[in-house]
Amino acid sequence: MSATNPLLQSFDIAPFSKIKNEHFLPAFKEAISLSRKEVDNITANPDIPTFENTVEALAYSGKQLDRVSSVFFNLNSAETNEKIQKIAQEVSPMLSQLGNDITLNEALFSRVKTIYAQKDDLDLSVEQKTLLEKNYKSFSRNGANLPEDKKSRLREIDAAQAKLKLTFGENVLAETNAYELHLTKEADLDGMPEGAKEAAAALAKNKGKDGWLITLDYPSYIPFMKYADNRELRKELSLAFGSRAFKGNEHDNQQNVLELVNLRHERANLLGYDTHAHFVLEERMAKTPEKVLAFLNDLLAKAKPAAEREFSQLENFAKAKDPIDQLQKWDSSYYSEKLKQQLFSLDDEQLKPYFKLENVIEGVFTISARLFGLQFEEVFDIDTYHKEVKTYRVLDTTGNFIALFYADFHPRAGKRGGAWMTSFKGQMIQDGVNERPHVSNVCNFTPSTPSKPSLLTFNEVTTLFHEFGHGLHGMLANTTYPSLSGTSVYWDFVELPSQMLENWCYEKEALELFATHYETGEVIPMDLIQKIKDSATFQEGMQTLRQLSFGLLDMTWHGKDPAGIADVKAFESAAFADTSLYPPTPETCMSTAFSHIFQGGYSSGYYSYKWAEVLDADAFEYFKEEGILNPEAGAKFKEHVLSKGGTEDPMVLYKRFRGREPKPEALLKRAGLV
């Protein structure tokens, strides 16, 4: 099979067009077997353990498995099908078992421990010291010091968790795809912009239906919630979205949530930690749950009065406008948009003509060229997994190859919701060769229609910049070891490059580079730029409260013993008590579709979005002082943050860039909370 299996050939660029579903399982089995042999070679080495023959050898092992995994799991997120999902269920426990077999390998840990004990006497670089430290912790934090019976239980927990996370994600995707609001009366779309109506008609036509179709994918869901006058239909759509995987059917996630939090807690206890949050946060900038809760609650105290004022203003506005007795969740986007239009004479429909997708991409490329000396060249001979995926060669100013960049921007049935950055090949330096990364951005933006190109909402523009910031972190990586490269940093530091890049979307100097009318070519008028800036802090208190509610829910799930929790909804409602503004909706539950913490890697880490906002607001102040397109400032950020990955403590890197620790004042000022 290996002779004909493209995943088992040596490849630089992922050979998507040659890969069939039946190639994955044999490729995983062979790559796992190869990884085991590489580890066996390290432990069987008769020479005394050294950094080179043990820690470094381990760092470079598993390359083939990494490539197979990156191709497979990226497809499972961006272009999945039932066969791929079935393979994922089969493969995940195998990978979990391999991970356990490595971290619970006594002979391997013994060699690492020997080197770790001599670390102060070895002549190691900063990056080598970090790798050794992380290696040692990786073993100890994954059970290497446990007695045999507890190691066995740890293996069971990890295998169970791997399957539960996959099932959780599959259920959310199935529920998202299962719902359609099929409208046959045009009056039901009153209030909707023409572009959104056209998109709904195109969606219906694609499915062989008359009229209009609204789905739970963001580009379809959000315009309806924001503009549709029909309150009953907004309610139906809102409840459908909020009740995903919370209906007691075959795709219900309540039991999966309870099992996951209990397994995570048991695992943390096995390893000697009070809770899952204590375990996770030991390897974060924040360090402890107490510090995270103090951070979140301090922001809550500052944001809540503003949020309550804003909510009261919104409710009074809605009641004055329409005969409603109480503002509900399905009214939020609709009346917020109307109020925003009244206060700032600004709405997304005014802005969208200036944000043609291709122009925004060109804009983020131009800003990256000015700041970081990059050139992006679209290429058409790169193999992709879907015809919509665009590919670019990334070069520096002297024409050296820096990275390959994939961009996949529109919703499809096989693609999960949201937006993310990932990679198909990591960066490392081995045997004097700097292997350059292959990075991908995947989003779900408004697609083109028969009469209009893809025109982005302003929120989609900031999302594109956000994910591209992660992309730059991957593309500009320049470290020796793959496990320290690119976005392999503390989780509460990883959002700094992404959130910081969003700031350029609000600046005149940046907007004038790419915000041009898709029909006339006219640069976005100054008054619209001013309105974007003026409205940037609109309902910031409510937005902050919403983010804090997610962070607090995450910490509540993971920061205490969950053994007594029987009712997911009741537990969630109690966690939301201090941050709730709207009347409760018994039919909905956020936890059952909270993919960040139950499928992705954000458990005990959702706070990091706000944590990174403090960093990004403070960092962007530096660019405002030096000039937002100042190449020296860009070079400094690239050198000390973007290229360094996880080679040093993030606070050390940040202080090297900024000259001091970050101050929260910049965030509070930007948010209008002081």
KEGU-473542 format. One record per residue (C-alpha): residue number from 1; residue in three letters; x, y, z. Coordinates in steps of 0.25 Angstrom, whole numbers, plus 5000, padded with zeros to 4 digits. Example, Ala and Ser with C-alpha at 12.3 -4.5 7.8 and 13.67 -1.06 7.14 Angstrom:
BEGIN
R/pos/code/x/y/z
R/1/ALA/5049/4982/5031
R/2/SER/5055/4996/5029
END
This chain:
BEGIN
R/pos/code/x/y/z
R/1/MET/5000/5000/5000
R/2/SER/5011/5010/5004
R/3/ALA/5016/5010/4989
R/4/THR/5003/5015/4984
R/5/ASN/4999/5023/4997
R/6/PRO/5002/5038/4994
R/7/LEU/5002/5041/5009
R/8/LEU/5013/5031/5011
R/9/GLN/5022/5037/5000
R/10/SER/5032/5048/5003
R/11/PHE/5024/5061/5000
R/12/ASP/5026/5075/5002
R/13/ILE/5013/5081/4997
R/14/ALA/5001/5073/5002
R/15/PRO/4996/5064/4990
R/16/PHE/4981/5066/4992
R/17/SER/4976/5062/4978
R/18/LYS/4983/5049/4980
R/19/ILE/4978/5046/4994
R/20/LYS/4966/5037/4995
R/21/ASN/4959/5034/5008
R/22/GLU/4964/5019/5008
R/23/HIS/4978/5025/5009
R/24/PHE/4977/5031/5023
R/25/LEU/4976/5019/5032
R/26/PRO/4988/5011/5026
R/27/ALA/4996/5024/5026
R/28/PHE/4993/5027/5040
R/29/LYS/4996/5012/5044
R/30/GLU/5010/5013/5037
R/31/ALA/5013/5027/5042
R/32/ILE/5010/5023/5056
R/33/SER/5019/5010/5055
R/34/LEU/5030/5019/5049
R/35/SER/5029/5029/5061
R/36/ARG/5030/5017/5071
R/37/LYS/5042/5012/5064
R/38/GLU/5048/5026/5065
R/39/VAL/5046/5026/5080
R/40/ASP/5051/5012/5082
R/41/ASN/5064/5016/5075
R/42/ILE/5066/5027/5085
R/43/THR/5063/5018/5097
R/44/ALA/5072/5007/5091
R/45/ASN/5084/5016/5089
R/46/PRO/5095/5010/5098
R/47/ASP/5102/5024/5099
R/48/ILE/5100/5032/5111
R/49/PRO/5088/5042/5110
R/50/THR/5091/5055/5104
R/51/PHE/5083/5067/5099
R/52/GLU/5086/5063/5085
R/53/ASN/5083/5048/5085
R/54/THR/5071/5049/5094
R/55/VAL/5064/5063/5095
R/56/GLU/5067/5067/5081
R/57/ALA/5065/5054/5074
R/58/LEU/5051/5053/5081
R/59/ALA/5048/5068/5076
R/60/TYR/5050/5063/5061
R/61/SER/5043/5050/5062
R/62/GLY/5029/5048/5057
R/63/LYS/5030/5057/5045
R/64/GLN/5023/5047/5036
R/65/LEU/5012/5046/5046
R/66/ASP/5011/5061/5047
R/67/ARG/5009/5063/5032
R/68/VAL/4998/5052/5031
R/69/SER/4991/5057/5044
R/70/SER/4991/5072/5039
R/71/VAL/4985/5068/5025
R/72/PHE/4975/5059/5031
R/73/PHE/4970/5067/5043
R/74/ASN/4970/5080/5035
R/75/LEU/4961/5073/5025
R/76/ASN/4952/5068/5036
R/77/SER/4950/5083/5040
R/78/ALA/4949/5089/5026
R/79/GLU/4944/5078/5016
R/80/THR/4939/5067/5024
R/81/ASN/4929/5055/5021
R/82/GLU/4923/5043/5028
R/83/LYS/4935/5034/5024
R/84/ILE/4945/5044/5029
R/85/GLN/4938/5046/5042
R/86/LYS/4937/5031/5044
R/87/ILE/4952/5030/5042
R/88/ALA/4954/5041/5052
R/89/GLN/4947/5033/5062
R/90/GLU/4956/5021/5059
R/91/VAL/4969/5029/5058
R/92/SER/4968/5038/5070
R/93/PRO/4969/5027/5081
R/94/MET/4981/5022/5073
R/95/LEU/4988/5035/5074
R/96/SER/4984/5037/5088
R/97/GLN/4990/5023/5092
R/98/LEU/5003/5027/5084
R/99/GLY/5004/5040/5092
R/100/ASN/5002/5032/5105
R/101/ASP/5012/5022/5101
R/102/ILE/5023/5033/5098
R/103/THR/5020/5041/5111
R/104/LEU/5019/5029/5120
R/105/ASN/5031/5022/5114
R/106/GLU/5040/5020/5126
R/107/ALA/5053/5018/5119
R/108/LEU/5051/5030/5111
R/109/PHE/5047/5039/5123
R/110/SER/5059/5033/5130
R/111/ARG/5068/5039/5119
R/112/VAL/5061/5052/5119
R/113/LYS/5062/5053/5135
R/114/THR/5077/5050/5134
R/115/ILE/5079/5062/5125
R/116/TYR/5069/5071/5132
R/117/ALA/5077/5068/5145
R/118/GLN/5090/5074/5139
R/119/LYS/5083/5085/5131
R/120/ASP/5091/5096/5139
R/121/ASP/5104/5090/5135
R/122/LEU/5101/5088/5120
R/123/ASP/5104/5099/5110
R/124/LEU/5090/5100/5104
R/125/SER/5085/5112/5096
R/126/VAL/5072/5119/5102
R/127/GLU/5064/5111/5092
R/128/GLN/5070/5098/5096
R/129/LYS/5068/5101/5110
R/130/THR/5053/5104/5107
R/131/LEU/5052/5091/5099
R/132/LEU/5058/5083/5111
R/133/GLU/5049/5089/5121
R/134/LYS/5036/5087/5113
R/135/ASN/5040/5073/5110
R/136/TYR/5042/5069/5125
R/137/LYS/5029/5076/5128
R/138/SER/5022/5069/5117
R/139/PHE/5026/5056/5123
R/140/SER/5023/5059/5137
R/141/ARG/5010/5066/5134
R/142/ASN/5005/5054/5126
R/143/GLY/5007/5044/5137
R/144/ALA/5022/5039/5135
R/145/ASN/5024/5040/5150
R/146/LEU/5011/5032/5153
R/147/PRO/5010/5017/5158
R/148/GLU/5006/5007/5148
R/149/ASP/4991/5006/5152
R/150/LYS/4989/5021/5151
R/151/LYS/4997/5021/5137
R/152/SER/4987/5011/5132
R/153/ARG/4975/5020/5137
R/154/LEU/4981/5032/5130
R/155/ARG/4982/5024/5117
R/156/GLU/4967/5021/5118
R/157/ILE/4964/5035/5121
R/158/ASP/4972/5041/5109
R/159/ALA/4965/5031/5099
R/160/ALA/4951/5034/5104
R/161/GLN/4954/5049/5104
R/162/ALA/4959/5048/5089
R/163/LYS/4946/5041/5085
R/164/LEU/4937/5050/5093
R/165/LYS/4943/5063/5087
R/166/LEU/4941/5058/5073
R/167/THR/4927/5054/5075
R/168/PHE/4924/5067/5082
R/169/GLY/4928/5074/5069
R/170/GLU/4921/5065/5060
R/171/ASN/4908/5067/5067
R/172/VAL/4909/5082/5066
R/173/LEU/4912/5081/5051
R/174/ALA/4901/5072/5049
R/175/GLU/4891/5081/5057
R/176/THR/4896/5093/5049
R/177/ASN/4894/5086/5036
R/178/ALA/4880/5080/5039
R/179/TYR/4873/5093/5041
R/180/GLU/4867/5101/5030
R/181/LEU/4857/5113/5030
R/182/HIS/4850/5112/5017
R/183/LEU/4843/5124/5013
R/184/THR/4833/5125/5001
R/185/LYS/4827/5139/5004
R/186/GLU/4836/5151/5001
R/187/ALA/4829/5159/5012
R/188/ASP/4836/5150/5022
R/189/LEU/4849/5156/5018
R/190/ASP/4845/5171/5020
R/191/GLY/4856/5179/5025
R/192/MET/4867/5170/5019
R/193/PRO/4877/5177/5010
R/194/GLU/4876/5173/4995
R/195/GLY/4890/5165/4996
R/196/ALA/4885/5157/5007
R/197/LYS/4872/5154/5000
R/198/GLU/4880/5150/4988
R/199/ALA/4889/5141/4996
R/200/ALA/4877/5134/5002
R/201/ALA/4870/5132/4988
R/202/ALA/4883/5126/4983
R/203/LEU/4884/5117/4995
R/204/ALA/4870/5112/4992
R/205/LYS/4873/5110/4977
R/206/ASN/4885/5102/4980
R/207/LYS/4877/5092/4989
R/208/GLY/4866/5091/4978
R/209/LYS/4856/5100/4985
R/210/ASP/4847/5112/4982
R/211/GLY/4848/5125/4990
R/212/TRP/4858/5127/5001
R/213/LEU/4867/5119/5010
R/214/ILE/4873/5124/5023
R/215/THR/4882/5114/5031
R/216/LEU/4890/5114/5044
R/217/ASP/4904/5117/5036
R/218/TYR/4908/5131/5040
R/219/PRO/4907/5138/5027
R/220/SER/4893/5134/5026
R/221/TYR/4889/5135/5041
R/222/ILE/4895/5148/5045
R/223/PRO/4888/5157/5034
R/224/PHE/4875/5151/5037
R/225/MET/4876/5154/5052
R/226/LYS/4881/5168/5049
R/227/TYR/4872/5172/5039
R/228/ALA/4859/5164/5038
R/229/ASP/4847/5171/5043
R/230/ASN/4839/5158/5046
R/231/ARG/4841/5157/5060
R/232/GLU/4835/5143/5061
R/233/LEU/4844/5137/5050
R/234/ARG/4856/5144/5057
R/235/LYS/4852/5137/5070
R/236/GLU/4850/5123/5063
R/237/LEU/4864/5125/5057
R/238/SER/4871/5130/5070
R/239/LEU/4865/5118/5077
R/240/ALA/4869/5108/5067
R/241/PHE/4884/5114/5068
R/242/GLY/4884/5114/5083
R/243/SER/4878/5100/5084
R/244/ARG/4888/5093/5075
R/245/ALA/4892/5079/5082
R/246/PHE/4882/5082/5093
R/247/LYS/4869/5075/5088
R/248/GLY/4870/5061/5095
R/249/ASN/4872/5055/5081
R/250/GLU/4883/5047/5075
R/251/HIS/4892/5059/5074
R/252/ASP/4890/5064/5088
R/253/ASN/4903/5068/5095
R/254/GLN/4899/5069/5110
R/255/GLN/4904/5056/5114
R/256/ASN/4917/5058/5106
R/257/VAL/4919/5071/5113
R/258/LEU/4918/5065/5127
R/259/GLU/4927/5053/5123
R/260/LEU/4937/5062/5118
R/261/VAL/4938/5071/5130
R/262/ASN/4938/5059/5139
R/263/LEU/4949/5052/5132
R/264/ARG/4957/5065/5131
R/265/HIS/4956/5067/5146
R/266/GLU/4959/5053/5149
R/267/ARG/4972/5054/5140
R/268/ALA/4976/5066/5148
R/269/ASN/4974/5060/5161
R/270/LEU/4982/5047/5157
R/271/LEU/4994/5057/5153
R/272/GLY/4993/5064/5167
R/273/TYR/4985/5077/5163
R/274/ASP/4973/5082/5170
R/275/THR/4965/5084/5157
R/276/HIS/4967/5084/5141
R/277/ALA/4968/5099/5142
R/278/HIS/4980/5098/5152
R/279/PHE/4986/5087/5142
R/280/VAL/4985/5096/5130
R/281/LEU/4988/5109/5135
R/282/GLU/5002/5105/5141
R/283/GLU/5006/5106/5126
R/284/ARG/5000/5119/5123
R/285/MET/5004/5134/5126
R/286/ALA/4993/5135/5136
R/287/LYS/4999/5123/5144
R/288/THR/4987/5121/5154
R/289/PRO/4971/5120/5153
R/290/GLU/4971/5131/5165
R/291/LYS/4979/5140/5156
R/292/VAL/4969/5138/5144
R/293/LEU/4957/5140/5152
R/294/ALA/4963/5152/5159
R/295/PHE/4966/5158/5144
R/296/LEU/4952/5154/5139
R/297/ASN/4944/5160/5151
R/298/ASP/4952/5172/5151
R/299/LEU/4948/5175/5137
R/300/LEU/4934/5171/5140
R/301/ALA/4933/5181/5151
R/302/LYS/4938/5192/5141
R/303/ALA/4929/5187/5129
R/304/LYS/4916/5184/5136
R/305/PRO/4911/5198/5139
R/306/ALA/4914/5202/5125
R/307/ALA/4907/5189/5120
R/308/GLU/4895/5192/5128
R/309/ARG/4894/5206/5123
R/310/GLU/4895/5201/5109
R/311/PHE/4885/5190/5111
R/312/SER/4875/5200/5117
R/313/GLN/4877/5210/5106
R/314/LEU/4875/5199/5095
R/315/GLU/4862/5194/5102
R/316/ASN/4856/5208/5103
R/317/PHE/4860/5210/5089
R/318/ALA/4853/5197/5084
R/319/LYS/4841/5200/5093
R/320/ALA/4839/5214/5087
R/321/LYS/4841/5208/5073
R/322/ASP/4832/5196/5074
R/323/PRO/4821/5191/5083
R/324/ILE/4830/5181/5090
R/325/ASP/4828/5178/5105
R/326/GLN/4842/5173/5108
R/327/LEU/4855/5172/5100
R/328/GLN/4859/5158/5097
R/329/LYS/4872/5151/5091
R/330/TRP/4866/5151/5077
R/331/ASP/4864/5166/5078
R/332/SER/4878/5169/5081
R/333/SER/4885/5170/5068
R/334/TYR/4873/5176/5061
R/335/TYR/4871/5188/5070
R/336/SER/4886/5189/5073
R/337/GLU/4887/5191/5058
R/338/LYS/4876/5201/5057
R/339/LEU/4881/5209/5069
R/340/LYS/4895/5209/5063
R/341/GLN/4889/5215/5050
R/342/GLN/4882/5226/5058
R/343/LEU/4894/5229/5066
R/344/PHE/4905/5229/5056
R/345/SER/4897/5228/5042
R/346/LEU/4905/5216/5040
R/347/ASP/4901/5202/5036
R/348/ASP/4908/5190/5030
R/349/GLU/4901/5192/5017
R/350/GLN/4907/5205/5015
R/351/LEU/4921/5199/5018
R/352/LYS/4920/5186/5010
R/353/PRO/4922/5192/4996
R/354/TYR/4936/5197/5001
R/355/PHE/4940/5183/5006
R/356/LYS/4941/5174/4994
R/357/LEU/4948/5161/4998
R/358/GLU/4959/5162/4988
R/359/ASN/4962/5176/4992
R/360/VAL/4962/5173/5007
R/361/ILE/4972/5162/5004
R/362/GLU/4981/5171/4996
R/363/GLY/4980/5181/5008
R/364/VAL/4985/5171/5018
R/365/PHE/4996/5167/5008
R/366/THR/5000/5182/5006
R/367/ILE/5000/5185/5021
R/368/SER/5009/5172/5023
R/369/ALA/5018/5177/5012
R/370/ARG/5020/5191/5019
R/371/LEU/5022/5185/5033
R/372/PHE/5029/5172/5031
R/373/GLY/5035/5173/5017
R/374/LEU/5026/5161/5011
R/375/GLN/5022/5159/4997
R/376/PHE/5010/5151/4993
R/377/GLU/5009/5145/4980
R/378/GLU/4996/5137/4976
R/379/VAL/5000/5123/4969
R/380/PHE/4991/5114/4962
R/381/ASP/4999/5101/4962
R/382/ILE/4997/5097/4976
R/383/ASP/4989/5085/4979
R/384/THR/4977/5088/4988
R/385/TYR/4965/5081/4995
R/386/HIS/4954/5089/4989
R/387/LYS/4953/5098/4977
R/388/GLU/4950/5111/4985
R/389/VAL/4964/5110/4992
R/390/LYS/4974/5121/4988
R/391/THR/4989/5119/4989
R/392/TYR/5000/5129/4990
R/393/ARG/5015/5128/4991
R/394/VAL/5021/5137/5001
R/395/LEU/5034/5144/4999
R/396/ASP/5043/5154/5006
R/397/THR/5048/5167/5000
R/398/THR/5060/5159/4994
R/399/GLY/5052/5148/4988
R/400/ASN/5055/5137/4998
R/401/PHE/5043/5127/5000
R/402/ILE/5037/5130/5014
R/403/ALA/5024/5122/5013
R/404/LEU/5012/5116/5005
R/405/PHE/4999/5122/5009
R/406/TYR/4985/5115/5007
R/407/ALA/4972/5123/5008
R/408/ASP/4958/5117/5009
R/409/PHE/4948/5127/5011
R/410/HIS/4933/5122/5009
R/411/PRO/4923/5113/5016
R/412/ARG/4921/5099/5011
R/413/ALA/4913/5087/5017
R/414/GLY/4926/5080/5020
R/415/LYS/4932/5092/5027
R/416/ARG/4930/5095/5042
R/417/GLY/4926/5109/5046
R/418/GLY/4935/5120/5050
R/419/ALA/4949/5124/5046
R/420/TRP/4963/5118/5049
R/421/MET/4977/5118/5045
R/422/THR/4984/5105/5043
R/423/SER/4996/5099/5036
R/424/PHE/4999/5087/5027
R/425/LYS/5014/5088/5030
R/426/GLY/5022/5093/5041
R/427/GLN/5035/5101/5042
R/428/MET/5048/5096/5047
R/429/ILE/5063/5097/5045
R/430/GLN/5069/5083/5043
R/431/ASP/5083/5079/5038
R/432/GLY/5085/5094/5034
R/433/VAL/5072/5094/5025
R/434/ASN/5061/5104/5029
R/435/GLU/5048/5097/5026
R/436/ARG/5038/5107/5023
R/437/PRO/5023/5106/5027
R/438/HIS/5010/5104/5019
R/439/VAL/5000/5112/5027
R/440/SER/4985/5113/5024
R/441/ASN/4973/5122/5028
R/442/VAL/4959/5116/5028
R/443/CYS/4947/5125/5029
R/444/ASN/4932/5126/5026
R/445/PHE/4930/5139/5019
R/446/THR/4918/5144/5011
R/447/PRO/4920/5138/4997
R/448/SER/4918/5145/4984
R/449/THR/4904/5145/4978
R/450/PRO/4900/5145/4963
R/451/SER/4900/5160/4963
R/452/LYS/4911/5164/4973
R/453/PRO/4925/5159/4977
R/454/SER/4927/5155/4992
R/455/LEU/4925/5168/5000
R/456/LEU/4929/5167/5014
R/457/THR/4923/5172/5027
R/458/PHE/4932/5180/5035
R/459/ASN/4932/5169/5045
R/460/GLU/4937/5160/5034
R/461/VAL/4948/5169/5031
R/462/THR/4953/5169/5045
R/463/THR/4952/5154/5045
R/464/LEU/4960/5153/5033
R/465/PHE/4971/5162/5039
R/466/HIS/4970/5154/5052
R/467/GLU/4972/5140/5045
R/468/PHE/4983/5146/5037
R/469/GLY/4990/5151/5049
R/470/HIS/4991/5137/5054
R/471/GLY/4995/5133/5040
R/472/LEU/5007/5143/5041
R/473/HIS/5011/5137/5054
R/474/GLY/5012/5123/5046
R/475/MET/5018/5129/5033
R/476/LEU/5029/5137/5040
R/477/ALA/5033/5126/5050
R/478/ASN/5048/5124/5051
R/479/THR/5052/5114/5061
R/480/THR/5060/5102/5062
R/481/TYR/5050/5092/5068
R/482/PRO/5036/5089/5062
R/483/SER/5030/5088/5076
R/484/LEU/5034/5103/5079
R/485/SER/5031/5109/5065
R/486/GLY/5020/5119/5061
R/487/THR/5008/5118/5069
R/488/SER/5013/5108/5079
R/489/VAL/5013/5118/5090
R/490/TYR/5006/5120/5103
R/491/TRP/4991/5120/5100
R/492/ASP/4988/5133/5106
R/493/PHE/4999/5139/5097
R/494/VAL/4995/5133/5084
R/495/GLU/4984/5143/5082
R/496/LEU/4993/5155/5083
R/497/PRO/4997/5155/5068
R/498/SER/4983/5153/5063
R/499/GLN/4976/5163/5072
R/500/MET/4987/5173/5069
R/501/LEU/4985/5172/5054
R/502/GLU/4970/5176/5056
R/503/ASN/4974/5190/5060
R/504/TRP/4979/5194/5046
R/505/CYS/4964/5192/5041
R/506/TYR/4960/5205/5049
R/507/GLU/4972/5214/5044
R/508/LYS/4970/5224/5032
R/509/GLU/4984/5221/5027
R/510/ALA/4982/5206/5026
R/511/LEU/4967/5207/5021
R/512/GLU/4971/5216/5010
R/513/LEU/4980/5205/5004
R/514/PHE/4969/5195/5002
R/515/ALA/4955/5200/5005
R/516/THR/4951/5204/4991
R/517/HIS/4937/5203/4985
R/518/TYR/4935/5191/4977
R/519/GLU/4928/5198/4965
R/520/THR/4934/5212/4965
R/521/GLY/4948/5210/4971
R/522/GLU/4945/5222/4980
R/523/VAL/4953/5221/4993
R/524/ILE/4945/5220/5006
R/525/PRO/4940/5234/5009
R/526/MET/4947/5241/5022
R/527/ASP/4933/5242/5028
R/528/LEU/4931/5227/5028
R/529/ILE/4945/5225/5034
R/530/GLN/4941/5234/5045
R/531/LYS/4928/5227/5047
R/532/ILE/4935/5214/5048
R/533/LYS/4945/5220/5059
R/534/ASP/4933/5227/5066
R/535/SER/4925/5214/5066
R/536/ALA/4937/5205/5070
R/537/THR/4933/5206/5085
R/538/PHE/4918/5205/5082
R/539/GLN/4912/5195/5093
R/540/GLU/4926/5192/5097
R/541/GLY/4921/5189/5111
R/542/MET/4911/5179/5106
R/543/GLN/4922/5173/5097
R/544/THR/4932/5172/5108
R/545/LEU/4921/5166/5118
R/546/ARG/4918/5155/5107
R/547/GLN/4933/5151/5106
R/548/LEU/4934/5151/5121
R/549/SER/4922/5142/5122
R/550/PHE/4929/5132/5113
R/551/GLY/4942/5132/5120
R/552/LEU/4935/5131/5134
R/553/LEU/4926/5119/5129
R/554/ASP/4939/5112/5124
R/555/MET/4946/5115/5138
R/556/THR/4933/5110/5145
R/557/TRP/4933/5097/5137
R/558/HIS/4948/5094/5139
R/559/GLY/4951/5101/5152
R/560/LYS/4944/5092/5162
R/561/ASP/4940/5078/5165
R/562/PRO/4929/5075/5155
R/563/ALA/4924/5062/5161
R/564/GLY/4911/5068/5166
R/565/ILE/4907/5074/5153
R/566/ALA/4894/5067/5148
R/567/ASP/4888/5078/5140
R/568/VAL/4896/5085/5129
R/569/LYS/4886/5096/5127
R/570/ALA/4884/5099/5142
R/571/PHE/4899/5099/5144
R/572/GLU/4901/5109/5132
R/573/SER/4890/5118/5137
R/574/ALA/4897/5119/5150
R/575/ALA/4910/5122/5144
R/576/PHE/4904/5133/5135
R/577/ALA/4896/5140/5147
R/578/ASP/4906/5152/5149
R/579/THR/4907/5154/5134
R/580/SER/4892/5152/5129
R/581/LEU/4885/5164/5123
R/582/TYR/4874/5157/5115
R/583/PRO/4862/5149/5120
R/584/PRO/4866/5134/5121
R/585/THR/4862/5124/5109
R/586/PRO/4860/5110/5115
R/587/GLU/4861/5104/5101
R/588/THR/4875/5108/5099
R/589/CYS/4889/5105/5104
R/590/MET/4902/5110/5101
R/591/SER/4911/5099/5107
R/592/THR/4905/5088/5097
R/593/ALA/4911/5096/5085
R/594/PHE/4923/5103/5092
R/595/SER/4933/5097/5083
R/596/HIS/4944/5105/5087
R/597/ILE/4945/5099/5101
R/598/PHE/4939/5085/5098
R/599/GLN/4945/5082/5084
R/600/GLY/4956/5092/5082
R/601/GLY/4968/5095/5091
R/602/TYR/4962/5106/5100
R/603/SER/4957/5099/5112
R/604/SER/4962/5108/5124
R/605/GLY/4967/5117/5113
R/606/TYR/4955/5125/5108
R/607/TYR/4959/5137/5117
R/608/SER/4972/5138/5108
R/609/TYR/4964/5146/5098
R/610/LYS/4962/5157/5108
R/611/TRP/4976/5155/5114
R/612/ALA/4982/5157/5100
R/613/GLU/4974/5169/5098
R/614/VAL/4982/5176/5109
R/615/LEU/4994/5172/5101
R/616/ASP/4989/5176/5088
R/617/ALA/4984/5190/5092
R/618/ASP/4997/5193/5099
R/619/ALA/5005/5188/5087
R/620/PHE/4997/5196/5077
R/621/GLU/5000/5208/5085
R/622/TYR/5014/5206/5081
R/623/PHE/5011/5206/5067
R/624/LYS/5002/5219/5068
R/625/GLU/5014/5226/5075
R/626/GLU/5024/5221/5064
R/627/GLY/5014/5221/5052
R/628/ILE/5004/5210/5049
R/629/LEU/5012/5206/5036
R/630/ASN/5026/5209/5042
R/631/PRO/5035/5198/5036
R/632/GLU/5044/5199/5048
R/633/ALA/5033/5197/5058
R/634/GLY/5028/5185/5049
R/635/ALA/5042/5179/5049
R/636/LYS/5043/5180/5064
R/637/PHE/5030/5173/5066
R/638/LYS/5034/5162/5056
R/639/GLU/5048/5160/5062
R/640/HIS/5043/5159/5077
R/641/VAL/5029/5153/5076
R/642/LEU/5025/5147/5062
R/643/SER/5038/5140/5059
R/644/LYS/5041/5135/5073
R/645/GLY/5030/5125/5075
R/646/GLY/5030/5118/5089
R/647/THR/5046/5119/5090
R/648/GLU/5045/5128/5102
R/649/ASP/5035/5132/5113
R/650/PRO/5025/5141/5106
R/651/MET/5026/5153/5116
R/652/VAL/5041/5153/5113
R/653/LEU/5038/5154/5098
R/654/TYR/5028/5165/5100
R/655/LYS/5036/5173/5109
R/656/ARG/5048/5172/5099
R/657/PHE/5038/5178/5088
R/658/ARG/5031/5188/5097
R/659/GLY/5042/5192/5107
R/660/ARG/5033/5189/5119
R/661/GLU/5021/5180/5124
R/662/PRO/5007/5183/5117
R/663/LYS/4998/5193/5124
R/664/PRO/4983/5190/5124
R/665/GLU/4980/5205/5123
R/666/ALA/4981/5205/5108
R/667/LEU/4970/5194/5107
R/668/LEU/4961/5202/5116
R/669/LYS/4963/5215/5109
R/670/ARG/4961/5208/5095
R/671/ALA/4948/5201/5100
R/672/GLY/4943/5214/5106
R/673/LEU/4942/5208/5120
R/674/VAL/4950/5219/5126
END
